[in-house]
């Protein structure tokens, strides 16, 4: 059960800071952060106080935590009906943000001539990019690498110095995985 991510989601939905919730709940900001990151578990009383501070129902929080997705599947046929927005790429993430703690993953669908920038604000993380269909160009620092169907790159994230571009004339599909 991932109680912490549900509490974080509820807190952010209410646009409340860690400090504000911790003060209202009568706990330290550090302890609340540990709870949200699933490093520490709250007692029933503390959970009730946190939920009261946020303005949500503890039973609903527990139910949502118990019913979180534990597995997700994207079928090949699901990729053919993707609406690509004006930016020229679409991502099909496997898990919602509140369920991503250690890794993030997605199927990337990229139109010809379009690029996907690196994730912002991510430091000391790793990524894997595997081309399923088509080809991509990975600009990484000063290197420009062409990845064709079946090729995979494993690299450390460089938020300011990496971009993935579809230089081909066809839609490219890739599997992307990154640590948090």
NORJOCOR-V706513 format. One record per backbone hydrogen bond with DSSP energy under -1.0 kcal/mol. NH is the residue of the N-H (numbers start at 1). CO is the residue of the C=O. E is the energy in kcal/mol with one decimal. If there is no record, write none. Layout:
nh:co:e
NH:CO:E
NH:CO:E
This chain:
nh:co:e
6:2:-1.0
7:3:-2.3
8:4:-2.5
9:5:-2.2
10:6:-2.4
11:7:-2.6
12:8:-2.7
13:9:-2.4
14:10:-1.4
15:12:-1.3
16:11:-2.3
21:17:-2.1
22:18:-2.8
23:19:-2.5
24:20:-2.1
25:21:-2.4
26:22:-1.1
27:22:-2.3
32:28:-2.1
33:29:-2.3
34:30:-2.1
35:31:-2.2
36:32:-2.8
37:33:-1.8
38:35:-1.6
39:34:-3.0
40:34:-1.3
47:43:-2.6
48:44:-2.4
49:45:-2.3
50:46:-2.6
51:47:-2.7
52:48:-2.3
53:49:-2.3
54:50:-2.2
55:51:-2.2
56:51:-2.7
61:57:-1.9
62:58:-2.5
63:59:-2.4
64:60:-2.7
65:61:-2.3
66:62:-2.3
67:63:-1.7
78:75:-1.3
79:76:-1.4
88:85:-2.3
90:109:-2.5
92:107:-2.6
94:105:-1.3
99:96:-2.1
100:97:-1.4
104:178:-3.2
106:176:-2.5
107:92:-1.8
108:174:-3.3
109:90:-2.8
110:172:-2.7
111:88:-3.1
113:166:-3.3
114:111:-1.8
116:164:-3.0
118:162:-1.0
127:155:-3.0
128:177:-3.0
129:153:-2.6
130:175:-2.9
131:151:-2.4
132:173:-2.3
133:173:-2.2
136:147:-2.9
137:165:-3.0
138:145:-3.1
139:163:-2.9
140:143:-2.9
141:161:-4.0
143:140:-2.5
145:138:-2.9
147:136:-3.2
150:131:-3.2
151:148:-3.1
153:129:-2.5
155:127:-2.4
157:125:-2.9
161:158:-1.9
163:139:-1.9
164:116:-2.5
165:137:-2.7
166:114:-2.7
172:110:-2.4
173:133:-2.3
174:108:-2.2
175:130:-2.9
176:106:-2.9
177:128:-2.4
178:104:-2.9
179:126:-2.6
180:102:-2.4
